[in-house]
Amino acid sequence: MLSLWKKKPQEVQEPRGKLVYAIIPAAGSSRRMGGGNKLVMELGGQPVLCRTLQVFEQCDAIDGIILVCRKQDQTIYADLCADWKINKVMQIVEGGPSREHSVLNGILACNSQIGYVAIHDAARPLITDEIIRKAVETAKRDSAAAPGVRCKDSIQRMQKGRMIENIDREAIVAVQTPQCFDIDLIRAALTRAIEQEMQLTDDCGAVTAMGQPVTITDGSYENIKITTPEDVILGEAILKGRMLK
């Protein structure tokens, strides 16, 4: 497939910013957690959201953070950032009716000094500096990058409750975040996806739909998303394991 997005030729390309900002969508409803806001739940004695933000706060590959959330959560999250001394959060932006809208709202809040964005799930608090750094560096080279891990289980295509076809695991990757992009690319991709009412599961889907490949970088099986109560138990175990290393 031919790419529908191309950078401007170097000789006519407008000066672009060099800053890298993290866009953290935190506007979900936490419905699969069984009640309450999972982002303010504690994991290892720290709210999930703050544990996520703190990794980006300490990563020198990230120059600033834009947090995207529901209107009713803005004051709560601002207070948490102050309490936990998370100083890189430059703006707290209201989310939209879907994840795509929320992420695009965060991107549209970026100024011209920002050339790249690292979009990361607020509920992935076990992200590491190394994963962020590698994805950012690769996006600067290739325009789009995201961490991923190989699937451990057998993968089957299903139809009407029955397995009908084996899928080669070597051709499958479980994609994580942060998903990092040239800001012009992801802005165009999400705008197009929303206009065409695409059904997406992540931001990479909007980019690949334009014919632009996304380079896979090293993820981690520990970089889990806190979605259900079982994930909290696993997250606590991962934190304890890290303390023993």
C-alpha positions in Angstrom: 0.0 0.0 0.0 1.3 3.4 -0.9 1.7 5.9 2.0 -0.9 8.7 2.0 1.3 10.8 4.3 4.7 12.1 3.4 7.0 14.6 5.1 7.6 17.7 3.1 10.9 17.7 1.1 13.8 19.0 3.2 14.3 22.1 1.1 10.8 23.4 1.6 10.0 21.8 5.0 8.9 24.3 7.6 11.0 24.6 10.8 9.7 22.0 13.2 9.9 21.8 16.9 12.3 19.4 18.6 10.4 18.9 21.9 8.8 15.5 22.7 5.6 15.6 24.7 3.8 12.7 26.3 0.1 12.6 25.7 -1.6 10.6 28.5 -5.3 9.8 27.8 -7.0 9.3 31.2 -10.6 9.8 30.2 -11.9 6.2 30.5 -14.8 5.1 32.7 -13.0 2.1 34.4 -16.2 0.1 33.9 -14.3 -3.3 33.8 -12.7 -2.6 37.2 -16.1 -3.1 38.9 -16.6 0.4 40.3 -14.6 3.4 41.2 -11.9 5.2 39.2 -9.0 2.8 38.7 -6.5 5.7 38.1 -6.8 6.9 41.7 -6.5 3.4 43.1 -3.2 2.7 44.8 -0.6 0.3 43.4 2.3 -0.2 45.6 1.2 2.7 47.8 0.9 5.2 45.0 -2.1 6.1 42.8 -2.0 4.3 39.4 -2.1 7.6 37.5 0.8 9.2 39.5 2.9 6.1 39.1 2.5 6.3 35.4 3.2 10.0 35.2 6.2 9.8 37.5 8.1 7.6 35.0 7.6 10.2 32.2 8.5 12.9 34.8 11.9 11.3 35.4 12.6 10.4 31.7 14.8 12.9 30.1 13.6 11.9 26.6 10.3 13.6 27.5 10.1 17.4 27.7 6.5 17.8 28.9 3.2 16.0 29.5 -0.4 16.8 28.4 -3.0 14.9 30.5 -6.4 14.3 28.9 -9.3 13.5 31.2 -12.9 13.9 32.0 -14.0 17.4 33.1 -15.0 16.2 36.5 -11.6 14.7 37.1 -9.5 17.7 36.1 -9.2 19.2 39.6 -8.6 15.8 41.2 -5.7 15.0 38.9 -4.2 18.5 39.2 -4.2 18.0 43.0 -2.5 14.6 42.6 0.2 16.0 40.3 0.9 18.7 42.9 0.9 16.3 45.8 3.3 13.9 44.0 5.5 16.7 42.6 4.8 15.9 38.9 6.0 19.1 37.3 6.1 18.2 33.6 2.3 18.2 33.3 1.9 21.4 31.3 -1.8 21.1 30.5 -4.8 19.1 31.6 -7.2 18.9 28.6 -10.8 17.8 28.5 -11.3 14.5 26.7 -13.8 13.7 24.0 -16.5 11.1 23.2 -13.9 8.4 22.2 -10.3 7.7 22.8 -9.4 9.0 19.3 -11.1 12.3 20.1 -9.3 12.5 23.5 -5.9 11.9 22.0 -6.5 14.4 19.2 -7.6 17.0 21.8 -4.2 16.5 23.5 -2.3 16.8 20.3 -4.2 19.9 19.3 -3.1 21.5 22.6 0.5 21.1 21.5 2.4 24.2 20.4 4.7 24.6 17.4 7.8 23.7 19.5 6.6 20.1 19.8 7.7 17.8 17.0 6.9 14.4 18.4 4.4 12.9 20.8 4.5 9.7 22.9 0.9 8.6 23.5 0.7 6.3 26.6 -2.2 4.7 28.4 -2.7 6.3 31.9 -3.4 2.8 33.2 0.0 1.4 32.2 2.0 2.4 35.4 4.7 -0.2 35.0 6.3 1.4 31.9 10.0 1.9 32.1 12.4 4.6 31.1 14.1 2.3 28.6 10.9 1.4 26.8 10.0 5.1 26.5 13.4 6.1 25.3 13.7 3.4 22.6 10.3 4.2 21.2 11.0 7.9 21.1 14.4 7.5 19.4 12.9 5.2 16.8 10.0 7.5 16.0 12.5 10.4 15.4 14.1 8.2 12.8 11.0 6.4 11.3 8.2 8.8 12.1 6.2 6.1 13.9 7.2 3.5 16.6 5.5 1.5 19.3 6.7 -1.2 21.8 5.4 -4.7 21.4 5.9 -8.2 22.7 5.6 -11.6 21.1 2.4 -13.6 21.8 3.0 -16.6 24.1 -0.2 -18.4 23.5 -1.5 -20.3 20.4 -3.6 -17.8 18.3 -6.7 -19.1 16.5 -9.2 -17.3 14.3 -12.7 -17.9 15.7 -16.1 -18.0 14.0 -19.4 -18.6 15.7 -17.6 -19.9 18.9 -15.3 -22.3 17.0 -11.7 -22.2 16.1 -11.4 -22.3 12.3 -7.8 -21.3 11.5 -4.4 -21.3 13.1 -2.5 -17.9 13.1 1.3 -18.0 12.9 2.6 -16.4 16.1 5.7 -15.2 14.3 3.4 -12.8 12.4 1.6 -11.5 15.5 2.7 -8.9 18.0 0.9 -7.5 21.1 1.3 -3.8 20.8 1.8 -1.7 23.9 2.3 2.0 24.7 3.8 4.6 24.5 3.1 4.8 20.8 5.3 7.5 19.4 4.9 9.6 16.3 5.9 12.6 14.3 3.2 15.1 15.5 2.1 16.0 11.9 1.6 12.4 11.0 -0.5 11.4 14.0 -2.6 14.6 13.8 -3.5 13.9 10.2 -4.1 10.2 10.9 -6.5 10.7 13.8 -8.3 13.5 12.0 -8.9 11.2 9.1 -9.9 8.3 11.3 -12.5 10.4 13.1 -13.9 11.8 9.9 -14.2 8.3 8.4 -15.6 6.9 11.7 -13.0 4.1 11.7 -13.2 1.5 14.4 -9.7 1.5 16.0 -8.1 -0.2 19.0 -5.1 2.1 19.2 -3.3 5.0 17.6 -1.1 2.8 15.4 -4.3 1.7 13.6 -5.0 5.2 12.5 -1.4 5.6 11.1 -1.2 2.2 9.4 -4.6 2.9 7.8 -2.8 5.7 5.9 -0.3 3.3 4.6 2.4 4.4 7.0 4.3 1.5 8.7 5.0 1.6 12.4 8.3 0.3 13.6 8.1 -2.2 16.5 10.5 -1.6 19.4 11.1 -3.8 22.5 8.2 -3.8 24.9 7.9 -5.8 28.1 5.5 -8.4 29.5 5.6 -6.3 32.7 4.2 -3.3 30.9 0.6 -4.4 31.6 -2.6 -2.3 31.5 -4.6 -2.1 34.7 -8.0 -3.0 33.5 -9.5 -5.6 35.9 -9.1 -6.4 39.6 -6.8 -9.3 38.6 -4.4 -6.8 36.9 -4.0 -5.0 40.3 -2.8 -8.3 41.9 -0.4 -8.9 39.0 0.9 -5.3 39.2 1.6 -5.6 42.9 3.5 -8.8 42.2 5.6 -7.2 39.5 6.5 -4.2 41.8 7.6 -6.6 44.5 9.7 -8.5 42.0 11.4 -5.3 40.9 12.2 -4.5 44.5 14.0 -7.8 44.9 16.3 -7.3 41.9 
